[in-house]
């Protein structure tokens, strides 16, 4: 038996490290956390200093037993979990779960999985940092308290099965507030003027620095320009430079991978995890921009070798965030001489991005020459301005240029033709185009991460799970929005002729943006009204700062929780007793048939339309909204259309056929059978012929599904064709058919034998 047991978090990491350590060491994985608060109940003794009641999670009992057996046989247990707070807590939980004594454990950390880093860590062990553990415990306990006490309020006051969370609810608030800004935005128009000139046989563009507010003003200016002369009034050339972006932190990697690779935040973290565990990059959860001396030397060597000495400019970056504590280095390649790495295309693309960003940060500035030309108009006091930029030395731009979320960026600076002051210019045309102001852009995952970081909400390790959670909970959707059409005026002066055209453009279209659902908006409004302190951005950031103070040993975690809990619990009790139900109710108008009010609101099963009120003598009528509709924007006419459902289509095989919308989308009903209507087909538009086609297709699928049926005292036994092949079904239980058996020839006895001799279920590893 090996003298040393090394415990890491993931099996991929274990395999890599075992190869570095060799004989005398066995490396095993804990597969993440081994203990947690049980799912049922709060499991925190609030009266006893917020003492948490941990248990070994059911899926980790086998892992813990194996590790305990191995630890008993080993002379020393090396706890090599990740170096952030979560990793420190995992090590602490392992000590507790395995019953390890302090003389038998050594804590080691490394932010890259290389032989040098692992060997250095073994040579410099330390003890478990209790402050980091307590910071993680404080976060876990606080989030459990908030979720456990706040969610039932939502069940009672909004809708069953909803959830709330300290960080997730604030994140949804950001998205809701941005959507409300967009909905309330009233665009104004102005006229942007561009002129196109010829100089030295080359064409270039210039613009008026300010817009005209009205068409009349733009038209008047163009009239003045009909017989005007244009000349170069001033020409300025200034040297400039561009400096490279700092190395990647977790949030900047997530943003840039979204912009340049189209990766979601969770995908970026998943791919980065694989690169880290295979020893290709440093630890991917960090808010530090620092590079180690070893990395700086390695990067310098690579820059000189690949690009030459002129391109080399080593830089040491300092963190602006004083509480950057998740790791000691930025995300970087472990070996800069390796320009390509990864086992699949996604890993290769992300590694390429990390390599280029880090290498660029150690390269020379790009040297530019910026030119600004002022053009005089003989008939007006206005001036046209043309700007250009020449790259004299590309420097870091040879490798990398940072992306941007600015959708309005007008990147038209380029090379301008050679001109002299006083030179007369030939005008080709002048245009004045009506342009509308635009609201702030909806959040992408990348821009949301940037906003969360700027406001101090969450930490690098929480961004991806938070964004995933708010979508899974149904508070936010990532979707495309179809734009609307509008007209705009286009004026053009060319060869002395002024022409006016009315053209069309699409506005408001969005792709892959985060948009709040009706439920997200109603829940946010309720929480802001009743729990404004919890939903306050500054409060959330202050809590993060207190976690940092706990990690640095400046605050006791139980005192921090005590300060939070008393006012919070009082707030819960007060809201349960005194607040009204939240439905997002909006009256649309009056039903022309009954004269009763038509209301859009959140119901037990989601967004709905209601005709009449509960207290009316006649019961209210209800209809579910389509997936494309919202209680905030649905019109009276659209609401009335929903009550045309169920729509009777006719008779087929002696049974009525109708179309309707239910909890799971639109469907056709044929007697007691239900068939889903394909996505994109409106149940109000479907014909009897189309419905019959769907019904018959479903019948054929059901017929193909059935193989055999046997009656048995314990319940009917069926042999069926399923999505993954044939199987046996009895009641609610399904049974696998062995590969060497033909489902079409199974007798009742065969089925009973197979059911009684099912293989033991394989252990499933949690992702």
Secondary structure, DSSP 4 states (H G I P E B T S, - for coil): --SEEEEES-HHHHHHHHHHH-TTEEEEE--S-SEEE-SSS--EETTTTTEE-EEE-GGGHHHHHHHHHHHHH-SEEEE---SSHHHHHHHHHHHHHHT--GGGEEE---SB-SHHHHHHHHHT-B---HHHHHHHHHHHHHHHHHHHHHHHHHHHHT-TT----HHHHHHHHHHHHHHHHHHH----EEEEEEEEEEETTEEEEEEESS-BSSHHHHHHHHHHGGG--EEEEEEEEEEEEE-PPPPB-HHHHHHHHHHHH---HHHHHHHHHHHHHTTSBB-S--------HHHHHHHHHHHHHHH-GGGB-------S-TT--S-SS-B-BS-TT-----SSHHHHHHHHHHHHHHHHHTBPPEEEEEEEEEEEETT-S-EEEEEEEEEEE-GGGGT-------TT-----BPPPP--TT-EEEEEEEEEEEEE--PPPPPPHHHHHHHHHHHT-S-HHHHHHHHHHHHHTTSEEEEEE--EEEEEEEEEEETTEEEEEEEEEEES-EEEEEEE-HHHHHHHHHHHHH-TTTT-HHHHHHHHHHHHHHHTTSS-HHHHHHHHHHHHHHHHHHHHHHPPP----EEEEE-TTT--EEEEEEETTEEEEEES-TTSSSPPEEEEPPTT--TTT--HHHHHHHTTPSEEEEEETTEEEEEEEETTEEEEEETTEEEEPPTT--TTT--HHHHHHHHHHHHHHHHHHEEEEE--TT--EEEEEETTEEEEEETTEEEEPPTTS-GGG--HHHHHHHHHTPPPPPP----
